[in-house]
């Protein structure tokens, strides 16, 4: 059940939130260590997502619940921001 919740919530994340979650789960988004920004090579989305799912499934029940709670909070905040943005556009 928690894995399904995780999948659904991650699918709705904005890019910055997705990157933040990868940091929380200690999943690297870059393929290699580099000296300069120009050398950075980002992993494919599906590779990052699979690693995140692997880390999530290996967590204990309490940690999984905390991650789900955090993702629900992010989704709620994003929805509120979206609604506020729509209201501002209507007032223009």
Secondary structure, DSSP 4 states (H G I P E B T S, - for coil): -HHHHHHHHHHT--HHHHHHHHHHTT---BSS--SSGGG--BPPHHHHHHHHHHHHHHS-HHHHHHHHHHHHHHHHHHHHHHHHHHHHHHT-
